[in-house]
Amino acid sequence: MNRILLAASALVAVPAFAQTSPPQPPQAATASPSSPPVATTIAPPSVVPPPVAPRRHKPSPAELRVRTANAKATQEPAAPAFVNAVQVYPYGEGVLYRLFAAPERVSDIALQPGEAIVSVAAGDTARWTVGDTTSGSGESRRVHILVKPFAAGLSTNLVITTDRRAYHLQLDSTPATAMAALSWTYPQDEMIAIRRQQASAEAARPVASGLAVERLDFGYAVTGDRPAWRPLRAFDDGRQTFVEFPASVGVGEAPPLFVIGNRGDAQLVNYRMAGRFYVVDRLFDAAELRLGTKKQAVVRIVRLGADRSRRQRRAS
């Protein structure tokens, strides 16, 4: 009985802090009804600045002048200038020729027959295909420049130099509209050809009608200065006198003709020009061609035997 009591007293004597219990999960703090609410601080959202638009380039007066000049020099396709599907431009120095192309379409730039390429340069070689080929042979051999864009909405320029001239083209690609081909007419070359034909016809035309070869007298001497227009010879048919000049007489100014009188005075005489000839409707013993102001060139034409003819006329 005493042992039981001792054991019970020993249990009573154990301090309270020595008792252990399993850990409890933390409880949320409960605010007292009388305590003020706790203010919660919320961070403001970060302010993102709006995107800055890129500054637009303001063209200088010089740039505006270049744009204006290019716009005025650009020649657009014209309905009357189409020959079937080929746009035919009249060639002019410094003109910009417009060509419309499209993806999956090849446009043909045909040069003048006989013209040879020196170089071809495109502003955009990454998105445009540029090549060349030929057609025909001999004098009819013709060079063709072939262009094709990879996409619509592209714009670039093309410069073609040949042994005759330079071509400047403005290339623009569209979704589906493409020019099949373009070529040129050459007004200056045609004018030169016409002039050559006229010169050939003039040279083949007789200087005068009804000339009797057996009556022609070439007994004339040409003396004096030696300008480019110095006559080659002079002759007459007993009724008219003919003065023949070199072909270069048609390039510069033609000299006037003066007949020298018996007293040595110079007199203007009526004459006309037929090709490379002066045709004077009379005979003369001496005449002079004069041209220039400060340093005058003088060429003298003298009929041989003129002194003898004068003596015979005086004796008769």
FENKA-V529506 format. One record per residue. N is the residue number from 1. RES is the residue in one small letter. OMEGA is omega in radians with two decimals (NA if undefined). D_CENTER is the distance of its C-alpha to the mean C-alpha in Angstrom with 1 decimal. Layout:
# FENKA-V529506
n,res,omega,d_center
N,RES,OMEGA,D_CENTER
N,RES,OMEGA,D_CENTER
This chain:
# FENKA-V529506
n,res,omega,d_center
1,m,3.09,134.6
2,n,3.12,133.9
3,r,3.14,131.1
4,i,3.13,129.3
5,l,3.14,129.6
6,l,3.12,128.2
7,a,3.13,125.2
8,a,3.11,124.6
9,s,3.10,124.9
10,a,3.13,122.5
11,l,3.13,119.8
12,v,-3.05,120.5
13,a,-3.13,120.0
14,v,-3.12,116.4
15,p,-3.07,114.0
16,a,-3.09,111.5
17,f,-3.12,108.5
18,a,3.11,109.5
19,q,-3.10,108.9
20,t,3.09,105.5
21,s,-3.12,103.6
22,p,-3.10,100.3
23,p,3.12,97.2
24,q,3.11,96.0
25,p,-3.11,92.4
26,p,3.14,91.2
27,q,3.12,91.6
28,a,-3.12,89.1
29,a,-3.13,90.3
30,t,-3.10,91.6
31,a,3.10,91.3
32,s,3.13,94.4
33,p,-3.10,94.4
34,s,-3.10,95.2
35,s,-3.13,92.3
36,p,3.12,89.1
37,p,3.14,85.8
38,v,-3.14,83.6
39,a,3.13,80.2
40,t,-3.13,77.3
41,t,3.13,74.1
42,i,-3.13,70.8
43,a,3.12,67.7
44,p,3.12,64.9
45,p,-3.14,61.7
46,s,-3.11,58.9
47,v,3.12,56.3
48,v,-3.12,52.6
49,p,3.11,50.0
50,p,3.14,47.3
51,p,-3.13,43.9
52,v,3.13,41.7
53,a,3.12,38.4
54,p,-3.14,35.4
55,r,3.12,34.1
56,r,-3.14,31.0
57,h,3.09,28.2
58,k,-3.09,27.9
59,p,3.10,24.4
60,s,3.09,24.5
61,p,3.12,23.4
62,a,3.10,20.4
63,e,3.11,19.4
64,l,3.11,19.9
65,r,3.11,17.8
66,v,3.13,14.8
67,r,3.14,15.6
68,t,3.14,16.0
69,a,3.13,12.7
70,n,-3.14,11.0
71,a,-3.14,13.5
72,k,-3.10,13.0
73,a,-3.09,9.3
74,t,3.10,10.1
75,q,-3.09,11.2
76,e,3.05,14.3
77,p,-3.13,16.3
78,a,-3.09,18.7
79,a,-3.12,22.1
80,p,-3.08,22.3
81,a,3.10,19.1
82,f,2.96,20.8
83,v,-2.93,22.5
84,n,-3.13,25.1
85,a,-3.08,23.2
86,v,3.03,19.8
87,q,-3.09,17.2
88,v,3.12,15.6
89,y,2.92,12.4
90,p,-3.07,11.9
91,y,3.05,8.7
92,g,-3.13,7.0
93,e,3.08,4.9
94,g,3.13,3.4
95,v,3.04,4.8
96,l,-3.09,6.2
97,y,-3.10,8.5
98,r,3.05,11.9
99,l,3.08,14.2
100,f,-3.13,17.8
101,a,-3.12,19.9
102,a,3.10,23.6
103,p,3.13,26.0
104,e,3.06,27.7
105,r,3.10,25.1
106,v,3.08,22.6
107,s,-3.03,19.4
108,d,3.06,18.1
109,i,-3.04,14.5
110,a,3.12,15.4
111,l,-3.12,13.6
112,q,3.09,14.9
113,p,-3.12,18.6
114,g,-3.12,19.2
115,e,-3.10,15.8
116,a,-3.14,16.5
117,i,2.95,14.8
118,v,3.10,14.7
119,s,3.06,13.9
120,v,-3.11,13.1
121,a,3.10,13.2
122,a,3.14,14.1
123,g,-3.12,15.2
124,d,3.13,18.5
125,t,3.14,20.1
126,a,-3.07,23.5
127,r,3.07,23.2
128,w,3.03,20.6
129,t,-3.13,21.3
130,v,3.10,18.6
131,g,3.14,19.8
132,d,3.08,19.3
133,t,-3.13,21.6
134,t,3.03,22.1
135,s,3.13,23.9
136,g,3.13,25.8
137,s,3.14,26.9
138,g,-3.12,26.9
139,e,-3.14,24.6
140,s,3.12,23.9
141,r,-3.03,22.8
142,r,3.13,19.7
143,v,3.11,17.8
144,h,3.03,17.5
145,i,-3.08,16.0
146,l,-3.11,18.5
147,v,3.11,18.2
148,k,3.10,21.2
149,p,3.08,22.1
150,f,-3.09,25.6
151,a,3.07,26.3
152,a,3.10,25.4
153,g,3.13,24.0
154,l,3.14,21.3
155,s,3.09,17.8
156,t,3.11,15.2
157,n,-3.11,11.5
158,l,3.12,10.3
159,v,3.12,8.0
160,i,3.06,8.9
161,t,-3.13,9.3
162,t,3.10,11.6
163,d,-3.13,13.9
164,r,-3.02,12.0
165,r,3.07,8.2
166,a,3.11,5.5
167,y,3.08,4.7
168,h,-3.09,4.5
169,l,3.02,7.9
170,q,-3.09,10.8
171,l,3.09,14.1
172,d,3.14,17.4
173,s,3.13,20.8
174,t,3.13,23.7
175,p,-3.04,27.4
176,a,-3.08,27.5
177,t,-3.13,24.6
178,a,3.04,22.1
179,m,-3.12,19.9
180,a,-3.11,21.4
181,a,2.99,18.4
182,l,3.09,15.2
183,s,-3.07,14.0
184,w,2.82,12.5
185,t,-3.03,14.2
186,y,-3.08,13.2
187,p,-3.10,15.0
188,q,3.10,14.6
189,d,3.13,16.1
190,e,3.11,18.7
191,m,3.11,19.7
192,i,3.13,20.2
193,a,3.12,22.3
194,i,3.13,24.3
195,r,3.11,25.0
196,r,3.10,26.1
197,q,3.12,28.4
198,q,3.14,29.8
199,a,3.12,30.5
200,s,3.13,32.2
201,a,3.14,34.2
202,e,-3.14,35.1
203,a,-3.14,36.2
204,a,-3.12,38.3
205,r,3.12,39.9
206,p,-3.09,43.3
207,v,3.09,43.4
208,a,-3.14,46.6
209,s,3.07,48.8
210,g,3.12,52.4
211,l,3.05,52.2
212,a,-3.05,55.2
213,v,-3.09,54.2
214,e,-3.12,57.8
215,r,-3.10,57.8
216,l,3.13,54.6
217,d,3.14,55.5
218,f,-3.09,53.1
219,g,3.10,55.5
220,y,3.10,53.1
221,a,3.10,52.1
222,v,-3.09,48.8
223,t,3.09,49.3
224,g,-3.08,47.9
225,d,-3.10,44.5
226,r,3.03,41.8
227,p,-3.13,38.4
228,a,-3.10,35.5
229,w,-3.10,36.8
230,r,-3.11,40.4
231,p,3.08,42.0
232,l,-3.12,42.9
233,r,3.03,46.2
234,a,3.12,48.2
235,f,3.11,50.7
236,d,3.12,52.8
237,d,-3.11,54.6
238,g,-3.12,57.5
239,r,3.13,56.0
240,q,3.08,52.3
241,t,-3.11,50.6
242,f,3.10,47.2
243,v,-3.09,44.9
244,e,-3.13,42.3
245,f,3.01,39.1
246,p,-3.09,36.6
247,a,-3.10,33.3
248,s,-3.12,31.5
249,v,-3.14,33.5
250,g,-3.10,30.8
251,v,-3.09,28.1
252,g,-3.12,30.0
253,e,-3.14,32.9
254,a,-3.11,35.9
255,p,3.04,39.3
256,p,-3.10,42.1
257,l,3.10,45.3
258,f,3.04,48.7
259,v,-3.12,52.1
260,i,-3.12,54.7
261,g,-3.13,58.1
262,n,-3.13,61.5
263,r,3.13,61.8
264,g,3.14,58.4
265,d,-3.12,56.7
266,a,-3.12,53.1
267,q,3.05,52.6
268,l,-3.10,49.5
269,v,3.11,49.7
270,n,3.09,48.1
271,y,3.08,45.7
272,r,-3.12,42.7
273,m,3.09,39.7
274,a,-3.07,39.5
275,g,3.13,36.6
276,r,-3.05,37.4
277,f,2.82,40.9
278,y,3.11,42.7
279,v,-3.14,45.6
280,v,-3.06,48.5
281,d,3.07,51.3
282,r,3.04,54.1
283,l,3.08,55.3
284,f,3.09,55.4
285,d,3.14,56.9
286,a,3.11,54.3
287,a,3.14,51.0
288,e,2.99,48.3
289,l,-3.07,44.5
290,r,3.12,43.5
291,l,3.13,40.1
292,g,-3.14,39.4
293,t,-3.12,40.9
294,k,3.11,41.7
295,k,-3.03,42.0
296,q,3.04,42.6
297,a,-3.10,42.3
298,v,3.06,45.2
299,v,-3.05,45.7
300,r,3.08,49.2
301,i,-3.07,50.1
302,v,3.08,53.9
303,r,-3.12,55.8
304,l,-3.11,58.2
305,g,-3.12,61.8
306,a,3.13,61.1
307,d,3.13,64.2
308,r,3.13,66.4
309,s,3.13,65.1
310,r,-3.14,65.9
311,r,3.13,69.4
312,q,3.13,70.0
313,r,-3.14,68.9
314,r,-3.11,71.2
315,a,3.14,74.1
316,s,NA,73.9
